[in-house]
């Protein structure tokens, strides 16, 4: 039986994997700015949760639905003193990404979504280009439309996903290739395209 989102309590820098797989998919993430949490779902089943640190005042993390556009296991900031960004997963081409970093329990980044190191490492191995990520103000239960996922009724948070329509893989691949070509051109011209803050890595885990 799926574990309700409100039954997973974590402190700053903590994370939990609730299942070791195998997972049938589709995998997707819901991130709550208000709760400073990310939940990872396999279909209607919550399989992982972690604390996060989103953008501080003046550097707010945007809400919305985003596909993962690019993945780099060992990445460094283009504009913040070559700061390390382990397990970087880009959500936008104008500076927002998931990556391992310090989680103080409140919004402290320059817009990116910081994850506990151990959680970021495992998550990096589970996702792929195009994996849906929903960034919300306060929602963690799967009651939103995420890409082509049709999720539960908001009046019945315990209800499961009712249907799933696979994305247009060909169109997604074409958009991804064009985006990667644009990123490569910007990098060749030495134009900063990913704004991240230096992370002080302090991690606590709960397994």
RONUDREN-691016 format. One record per residue: x, y, z of N, C-alpha, C in turn; residue in one letter; residue number from 1. Coordinates in nm, 3 decimals. Layout:
N
n_c1|n_c2|n_c3|ca_c1|ca_c2|ca_c3|c_c1|c_c2|c_c3|res|n
X|Y|Z|X|Y|Z|X|Y|Z|A|NUM .
...
***
This chain:
207
n_c1|n_c2|n_c3|ca_c1|ca_c2|ca_c3|c_c1|c_c2|c_c3|res|n
0.085|-0.119|0.000|0.000|0.000|0.000|0.088|0.124|0.000|X|1 .
0.057|0.225|-0.083|0.137|0.347|-0.086|0.139|0.416|0.050|X|2 .
0.255|0.471|0.088|0.269|0.544|0.214|0.225|0.688|0.191|X|3 .
0.129|0.740|0.271|0.086|0.879|0.254|0.202|0.975|0.272|X|4 .
0.204|1.080|0.192|0.314|1.176|0.196|0.329|1.241|0.332|X|5 .
0.216|1.262|0.402|0.223|1.333|0.530|0.274|1.244|0.643|X|6 .
0.304|1.118|0.616|0.356|1.029|0.718|0.509|1.018|0.715|X|7 .
0.573|1.091|0.628|0.719|1.090|0.620|0.771|1.220|0.679|X|8 .
0.836|1.211|0.796|0.889|1.329|0.863|1.042|1.324|0.860|X|9 .
1.103|1.434|0.817|1.248|1.440|0.806|1.298|1.573|0.858|X|10 .
1.417|1.573|0.916|1.481|1.696|0.958|1.575|1.746|0.850|X|11 .
1.636|1.863|0.872|1.729|1.920|0.773|1.843|1.823|0.741|X|12 .
1.868|1.803|0.612|1.976|1.717|0.568|1.946|1.569|0.572|X|13 .
1.822|1.531|0.608|1.788|1.390|0.619|1.715|1.341|0.495|X|14 .
1.720|1.209|0.474|1.646|1.149|0.363|1.613|1.004|0.395|X|15 .
1.517|0.949|0.322|1.478|0.809|0.339|1.443|0.750|0.203|X|16 .
1.487|0.627|0.180|1.437|0.548|0.068|1.344|0.444|0.127|X|17 .
1.220|0.444|0.081|1.117|0.359|0.137|1.104|0.227|0.064|X|18 .
1.174|0.215|-0.047|1.171|0.092|-0.126|1.302|0.080|-0.200|X|19 .
1.349|-0.042|-0.216|1.474|-0.067|-0.288|1.451|-0.112|-0.432|X|20 .
1.325|-0.113|-0.477|1.294|-0.155|-0.613|1.282|-0.307|-0.621|X|21 .
1.268|-0.361|-0.743|1.265|-0.287|-0.871|1.138|-0.204|-0.886|X|22 .
1.148|-0.100|-0.968|1.037|-0.008|-0.988|0.986|-0.016|-1.130|X|23 .
0.855|-0.012|-1.143|0.793|-0.025|-1.274|0.785|0.108|-1.348|X|24 .
0.783|0.218|-1.274|0.770|0.349|-1.335|0.625|0.382|-1.365|X|25 .
0.596|0.503|-1.409|0.695|0.608|-1.435|0.744|0.673|-1.305|X|26 .
0.873|0.708|-1.300|0.928|0.782|-1.187|0.908|0.931|-1.209|X|27 .
0.874|1.002|-1.104|0.864|1.147|-1.111|0.882|1.204|-0.971|X|28 .
0.907|1.334|-0.962|0.933|1.400|-0.835|0.837|1.514|-0.812|X|29 .
0.802|1.536|-0.684|0.726|1.654|-0.644|0.806|1.724|-0.535|X|30 .
0.832|1.853|-0.553|0.911|1.932|-0.459|0.824|2.042|-0.401|X|31 .
0.818|2.052|-0.269|0.741|2.155|-0.201|0.834|2.262|-0.146|X|32 .
0.817|2.385|-0.192|0.899|2.495|-0.142|0.866|2.526|0.003|X|33 .
0.737|2.526|0.037|0.697|2.558|0.174|0.746|2.453|0.273|X|34 .
0.736|2.325|0.235|0.778|2.217|0.325|0.927|2.186|0.313|X|35 .
0.994|2.240|0.213|1.137|2.213|0.190|1.162|2.062|0.185|X|36 .
1.083|1.996|0.099|1.090|1.851|0.085|1.075|1.812|-0.061|X|37 .
1.133|1.696|-0.095|1.109|1.634|-0.224|1.060|1.492|-0.200|X|38 .
0.958|1.452|-0.275|0.910|1.314|-0.273|0.929|1.255|-0.412|X|39 .
0.977|1.132|-0.416|0.997|1.060|-0.541|0.894|0.948|-0.549|X|40 .
0.823|0.943|-0.661|0.716|0.844|-0.679|0.749|0.749|-0.793|X|41 .
0.708|0.624|-0.773|0.706|0.522|-0.878|0.559|0.492|-0.903|X|42 .
0.503|0.551|-1.008|0.359|0.543|-1.027|0.290|0.611|-0.911|X|43 .
0.205|0.539|-0.836|0.134|0.598|-0.723|0.205|0.571|-0.591|X|44 .
0.324|0.510|-0.594|0.392|0.467|-0.473|0.506|0.560|-0.438|X|45 .
0.504|0.613|-0.314|0.613|0.696|-0.265|0.732|0.606|-0.234|X|46 .
0.845|0.630|-0.300|0.962|0.543|-0.281|1.080|0.614|-0.215|X|47 .
1.078|0.747|-0.210|1.188|0.819|-0.150|1.148|0.960|-0.110|X|48 .
1.214|1.012|-0.008|1.186|1.148|0.038|1.313|1.208|0.095|X|49 .
1.327|1.339|0.083|1.446|1.407|0.134|1.414|1.552|0.164|X|50 .
1.490|1.608|0.256|1.484|1.752|0.277|1.554|1.821|0.160|X|51 .
1.515|1.944|0.132|1.580|2.022|0.027|1.605|2.163|0.079|X|52 .
1.682|2.237|0.006|1.696|2.381|0.030|1.678|2.450|-0.104|X|53 .
1.572|2.530|-0.114|1.541|2.600|-0.238|1.593|2.744|-0.232|X|54 .
1.551|2.826|-0.328|1.605|2.960|-0.340|1.566|3.055|-0.228|X|55 .
1.663|3.129|-0.179|1.640|3.229|-0.074|1.568|3.351|-0.132|X|56 .
1.532|3.445|-0.046|1.465|3.567|-0.088|1.551|3.640|-0.191|X|57 .
1.488|3.677|-0.302|1.559|3.741|-0.411|1.612|3.644|-0.514|X|58 .
1.607|3.516|-0.483|1.653|3.411|-0.576|1.554|3.295|-0.574|X|59 .
1.427|3.326|-0.578|1.321|3.227|-0.562|1.328|3.117|-0.668|X|60 .
1.313|2.994|-0.623|1.303|2.880|-0.715|1.167|2.885|-0.784|X|61 .
1.162|2.880|-0.916|1.033|2.889|-0.985|0.950|2.762|-0.965|X|62 .
0.818|2.780|-0.959|0.728|2.665|-0.953|0.684|2.628|-1.094|X|63 .
0.638|2.505|-1.109|0.592|2.458|-1.239|0.637|2.315|-1.263|X|64 .
0.612|2.268|-1.385|0.651|2.133|-1.423|0.772|2.140|-1.517|X|65 .
0.875|2.064|-1.485|1.000|2.069|-1.560|1.048|1.928|-1.591|X|66 .
1.096|1.903|-1.713|1.166|1.778|-1.740|1.314|1.795|-1.709|X|67 .
1.381|1.689|-1.671|1.526|1.695|-1.655|1.588|1.711|-1.793|X|68 .
1.667|1.816|-1.811|1.722|1.851|-1.941|1.865|1.802|-1.961|X|69 .
1.939|1.792|-1.853|2.082|1.758|-1.863|2.127|1.699|-1.731|X|70 .
2.220|1.603|-1.736|2.273|1.541|-1.615|2.426|1.539|-1.622|X|71 .
2.489|1.581|-1.511|2.635|1.574|-1.500|2.670|1.532|-1.358|X|72 .
2.741|1.421|-1.347|2.773|1.370|-1.214|2.867|1.463|-1.140|X|73 .
2.965|1.518|-1.209|3.060|1.610|-1.146|3.061|1.740|-1.225|X|74 .
2.992|1.839|-1.173|2.978|1.967|-1.241|3.027|2.077|-1.147|X|75 .
3.076|2.185|-1.206|3.118|2.301|-1.126|3.051|2.427|-1.179|X|76 .
3.026|2.518|-1.087|2.959|2.642|-1.121|3.042|2.724|-1.218|X|77 .
2.972|2.786|-1.313|3.039|2.874|-1.408|3.066|3.013|-1.351|X|78 .
2.991|3.052|-1.248|3.001|3.191|-1.203|3.026|3.207|-1.054|X|79 .
3.022|3.098|-0.976|3.043|3.109|-0.832|3.171|3.037|-0.791|X|80 .
3.283|3.091|-0.829|3.414|3.044|-0.784|3.437|2.897|-0.811|X|81 .
3.384|2.849|-0.923|3.404|2.709|-0.962|3.352|2.612|-0.856|X|82 .
3.245|2.653|-0.787|3.190|2.573|-0.677|3.142|2.437|-0.725|X|83 .
3.167|2.332|-0.647|3.124|2.197|-0.689|2.973|2.181|-0.684|X|84 .
2.919|2.108|-0.781|2.776|2.078|-0.789|2.759|1.929|-0.820|X|85 .
2.786|1.842|-0.724|2.777|1.698|-0.752|2.636|1.657|-0.793|X|86 .
2.627|1.564|-0.886|2.501|1.504|-0.929|2.402|1.610|-0.977|X|87 .
2.451|1.698|-1.062|2.369|1.806|-1.116|2.269|1.752|-1.218|X|88 .
2.142|1.794|-1.201|2.036|1.761|-1.296|1.963|1.890|-1.330|X|89 .
1.981|1.936|-1.452|1.932|2.067|-1.493|1.781|2.063|-1.521|X|90 .
1.710|2.164|-1.470|1.567|2.178|-1.494|1.534|2.289|-1.592|X|91 .
1.615|2.393|-1.597|1.595|2.502|-1.693|1.730|2.543|-1.748|X|92 .
1.728|2.607|-1.865|1.853|2.653|-1.926|1.895|2.790|-1.875|X|93 .
1.813|2.851|-1.788|1.852|2.982|-1.735|1.892|2.974|-1.588|X|94 .
1.931|2.855|-1.541|1.999|2.852|-1.413|1.942|2.770|-1.300|X|95 .
1.843|2.684|-1.321|1.785|2.607|-1.212|1.819|2.459|-1.229|X|96 .
1.867|2.398|-1.121|1.905|2.256|-1.126|1.889|2.192|-0.990|X|97 .
1.879|2.060|-0.990|1.892|1.980|-0.869|2.040|1.947|-0.852|X|98 .
2.092|1.953|-0.730|2.229|1.908|-0.706|2.252|1.890|-0.558|X|99 .
2.355|1.815|-0.522|2.389|1.794|-0.382|2.440|1.924|-0.322|X|100 .
2.400|1.951|-0.198|2.444|2.074|-0.134|2.394|2.083|0.009|X|101 .
2.435|2.186|0.079|2.403|2.207|0.220|2.253|2.227|0.239|X|102 .
2.196|2.156|0.335|2.053|2.165|0.366|2.034|2.217|0.508|X|103 .
2.018|2.347|0.527|2.005|2.402|0.662|1.864|2.395|0.719|X|104 .
1.766|2.352|0.638|1.628|2.346|0.686|1.543|2.463|0.643|X|105 .
1.598|2.549|0.557|1.524|2.665|0.507|1.581|2.703|0.370|X|106 .
1.509|2.787|0.294|1.559|2.828|0.162|1.689|2.906|0.175|X|107 .
1.795|2.857|0.112|1.926|2.921|0.127|2.008|2.922|-0.002|X|108 .
1.952|2.873|-0.111|2.028|2.866|-0.236|2.006|2.990|-0.321|X|109 .
2.072|2.994|-0.435|2.052|3.103|-0.530|1.952|3.063|-0.639|X|110 .
1.863|2.970|-0.606|1.758|2.930|-0.699|1.754|2.781|-0.726|X|111 .
1.870|2.716|-0.714|1.874|2.571|-0.735|1.808|2.497|-0.618|X|112 .
1.790|2.368|-0.636|1.729|2.283|-0.534|1.838|2.191|-0.480|X|113 .
1.883|2.219|-0.359|1.989|2.140|-0.297|1.932|2.013|-0.236|X|114 .
2.005|1.904|-0.252|1.966|1.774|-0.200|2.075|1.719|-0.109|X|115 .
2.040|1.634|-0.010|2.144|1.564|0.067|2.232|1.481|-0.027|X|116 .
2.360|1.474|0.003|2.455|1.412|-0.089|2.419|1.267|-0.123|X|117 .
2.393|1.185|-0.021|2.361|1.045|-0.045|2.235|1.027|-0.126|X|118 .
2.136|1.111|-0.101|2.011|1.105|-0.176|2.033|1.147|-0.320|X|119 .
2.109|1.255|-0.339|2.137|1.305|-0.474|2.210|1.201|-0.557|X|120 .
2.301|1.128|-0.492|2.378|1.025|-0.562|2.288|0.914|-0.614|X|121 .
2.200|0.862|-0.529|2.112|0.753|-0.572|2.009|0.803|-0.673|X|122 .
1.953|0.921|-0.649|1.853|0.977|-0.740|1.911|0.994|-0.879|X|123 .
2.037|1.037|-0.887|2.103|1.057|-1.016|2.102|0.929|-1.099|X|124 .
2.117|0.815|-1.032|2.118|0.688|-1.103|1.980|0.638|-1.143|X|125 .
1.875|0.698|-1.087|1.739|0.653|-1.116|1.672|0.732|-1.227|X|126 .
1.711|0.857|-1.244|1.643|0.944|-1.340|1.705|0.933|-1.478|X|127 .
1.639|0.995|-1.573|1.690|1.003|-1.709|1.648|1.137|-1.768|X|128 .
1.701|1.172|-1.881|1.659|1.294|-1.949|1.509|1.284|-1.977|X|129 .
1.436|1.387|-1.935|1.292|1.389|-1.954|1.212|1.349|-1.832|X|130 .
1.276|1.297|-1.726|1.203|1.263|-1.604|1.129|1.386|-1.552|X|131 .
0.999|1.377|-1.523|0.922|1.495|-1.481|0.953|1.535|-1.337|X|132 .
0.965|1.665|-1.315|0.985|1.723|-1.183|0.882|1.834|-1.165|X|133 .
0.799|1.822|-1.063|0.698|1.924|-1.035|0.742|2.003|-0.912|X|134 .
0.761|2.134|-0.926|0.797|2.221|-0.814|0.673|2.298|-0.775|X|135 .
0.626|2.279|-0.651|0.502|2.339|-0.605|0.528|2.432|-0.487|X|136 .
0.426|2.508|-0.452|0.438|2.593|-0.334|0.434|2.511|-0.207|X|137 .
0.333|2.421|-0.195|0.320|2.345|-0.070|0.275|2.202|-0.088|X|138 .
0.255|2.156|-0.211|0.199|2.023|-0.235|0.307|1.916|-0.245|X|139 .
0.284|1.800|-0.181|0.375|1.687|-0.194|0.304|1.560|-0.241|X|140 .
0.172|1.553|-0.225|0.097|1.436|-0.270|0.077|1.443|-0.420|X|141 .
0.063|1.330|-0.486|0.045|1.330|-0.632|-0.096|1.367|-0.672|X|142 .
-0.125|1.498|-0.666|-0.259|1.546|-0.700|-0.251|1.651|-0.810|X|143 .
-0.139|1.652|-0.880|-0.116|1.754|-0.982|-0.104|1.690|-1.119|X|144 .
-0.118|1.771|-1.223|-0.087|1.725|-1.357|0.062|1.747|-1.379|X|145 .
0.135|1.639|-1.399|0.278|1.649|-1.422|0.305|1.599|-1.562|X|146 .
0.326|1.690|-1.656|0.343|1.652|-1.795|0.217|1.583|-1.843|X|147 .
0.229|1.457|-1.887|0.113|1.381|-1.932|0.064|1.284|-1.826|X|148 .
0.111|1.301|-1.702|0.061|1.218|-1.593|-0.072|1.274|-1.545|X|149 .
-0.175|1.192|-1.539|-0.302|1.234|-1.481|-0.308|1.175|-1.343|X|150 .
-0.304|1.263|-1.241|-0.288|1.217|-1.105|-0.417|1.227|-1.025|X|151 .
-0.406|1.204|-0.895|-0.522|1.186|-0.810|-0.610|1.309|-0.798|X|152 .
-0.734|1.285|-0.757|-0.831|1.391|-0.732|-0.786|1.472|-0.611|X|153 .
-0.776|1.606|-0.621|-0.733|1.687|-0.506|-0.821|1.669|-0.384|X|154 .
-0.949|1.629|-0.403|-1.039|1.608|-0.290|-1.019|1.472|-0.225|X|155 .
-0.936|1.389|-0.286|-0.910|1.254|-0.234|-0.761|1.223|-0.248|X|156 .
-0.677|1.283|-0.161|-0.531|1.268|-0.175|-0.483|1.124|-0.169|X|157 .
-0.562|1.034|-0.112|-0.518|0.896|-0.101|-0.540|0.818|-0.230|X|158 .
-0.613|0.876|-0.323|-0.641|0.803|-0.446|-0.516|0.792|-0.531|X|159 .
-0.508|0.688|-0.609|-0.388|0.660|-0.687|-0.397|0.724|-0.824|X|160 .
-0.286|0.719|-0.897|-0.286|0.764|-1.035|-0.390|0.685|-1.113|X|161 .
-0.468|0.754|-1.193|-0.577|0.687|-1.263|-0.540|0.649|-1.405|X|162 .
-0.444|0.716|-1.463|-0.402|0.680|-1.598|-0.267|0.743|-1.627|X|163 .
-0.198|0.689|-1.726|-0.069|0.745|-1.766|-0.056|0.732|-1.917|X|164 .
-0.031|0.844|-1.980|-0.008|0.847|-2.124|0.139|0.874|-2.149|X|165 .
0.211|0.781|-2.210|0.355|0.803|-2.232|0.379|0.931|-2.311|X|166 .
0.488|1.003|-2.282|0.518|1.125|-2.356|0.556|1.094|-2.500|X|167 .
0.551|1.196|-2.582|0.595|1.184|-2.721|0.747|1.176|-2.721|X|168 .
0.800|1.055|-2.721|0.944|1.034|-2.706|1.021|1.101|-2.818|X|169 .
0.969|1.093|-2.941|1.040|1.152|-3.055|1.049|1.303|-3.040|X|170 .
0.937|1.366|-3.002|0.938|1.512|-2.985|1.027|1.551|-2.869|X|171 .
1.021|1.475|-2.759|1.104|1.504|-2.644|1.251|1.493|-2.679|X|172 .
1.288|1.390|-2.755|1.427|1.371|-2.795|1.475|1.487|-2.881|X|173 .
1.389|1.534|-2.973|1.426|1.645|-3.060|1.449|1.772|-2.979|X|174 .
1.358|1.800|-2.883|1.373|1.919|-2.800|1.498|1.909|-2.714|X|175 .
1.525|1.789|-2.662|1.643|1.770|-2.578|1.771|1.792|-2.657|X|176 .
1.778|1.739|-2.779|1.897|1.756|-2.864|1.919|1.903|-2.894|X|177 .
1.813|1.976|-2.930|1.826|2.118|-2.959|1.872|2.195|-2.836|X|178 .
1.819|2.159|-2.719|1.859|2.226|-2.596|2.004|2.199|-2.563|X|179 .
2.049|2.073|-2.584|2.188|2.039|-2.557|2.282|2.112|-2.652|X|180 .
2.242|2.126|-2.779|2.324|2.199|-2.875|2.336|2.345|-2.834|X|181 .
2.225|2.403|-2.786|2.227|2.542|-2.740|2.320|2.557|-2.621|X|182 .
2.315|2.460|-2.528|2.400|2.465|-2.410|2.547|2.455|-2.449|X|183 .
2.579|2.365|-2.542|2.717|2.349|-2.586|2.770|2.476|-2.650|X|184 .
2.686|2.544|-2.729|2.728|2.668|-2.792|2.755|2.775|-2.687|X|185 .
2.668|2.783|-2.586|2.689|2.882|-2.480|2.816|2.854|-2.403|X|186 .
2.844|2.726|-2.377|2.965|2.691|-2.304|3.089|2.724|-2.385|X|187 .
3.084|2.703|-2.516|3.197|2.734|-2.602|3.225|2.885|-2.602|X|188 .
3.119|2.962|-2.587|3.133|3.107|-2.585|3.160|3.159|-2.444|X|189 .
3.174|3.065|-2.349|3.205|3.098|-2.210|3.098|3.187|-2.150|X|190 .
2.972|3.157|-2.179|2.860|3.230|-2.121|2.805|3.150|-2.004|X|191 .
2.802|3.205|-1.882|2.748|3.130|-1.769|2.601|3.096|-1.792|X|192 .
2.566|2.969|-1.781|2.428|2.930|-1.804|2.368|2.858|-1.684|X|193 .
2.445|2.835|-1.579|2.390|2.769|-1.462|2.433|2.845|-1.338|X|194 .
2.339|2.907|-1.273|2.369|2.988|-1.157|2.346|2.905|-1.031|X|195 .
2.453|2.877|-0.961|2.441|2.802|-0.836|2.533|2.863|-0.733|X|196 .
2.496|2.846|-0.608|2.574|2.902|-0.500|2.673|2.799|-0.449|X|197 .
2.784|2.843|-0.391|2.876|2.747|-0.331|2.806|2.672|-0.219|X|198 .
2.817|2.540|-0.219|2.750|2.459|-0.117|2.851|2.416|-0.012|X|199 .
2.814|2.433|0.115|2.894|2.380|0.224|2.833|2.245|0.258|X|200 .
2.905|2.139|0.230|2.845|2.007|0.238|2.846|1.953|0.381|X|201 .
2.726|1.950|0.439|2.706|1.889|0.571|2.585|1.799|0.555|X|202 .
2.600|1.674|0.584|2.492|1.582|0.555|2.460|1.493|0.674|X|203 .
2.330|1.472|0.693|2.283|1.370|0.786|2.187|1.282|0.710|X|204 .
2.190|1.153|0.734|2.104|1.063|0.658|2.019|0.978|0.750|X|205 .
1.907|0.937|0.695|1.822|0.840|0.763|1.780|0.739|0.658|X|206 .
1.809|0.617|0.679|1.780|0.514|0.580|1.669|0.423|0.630|X|207 .
***
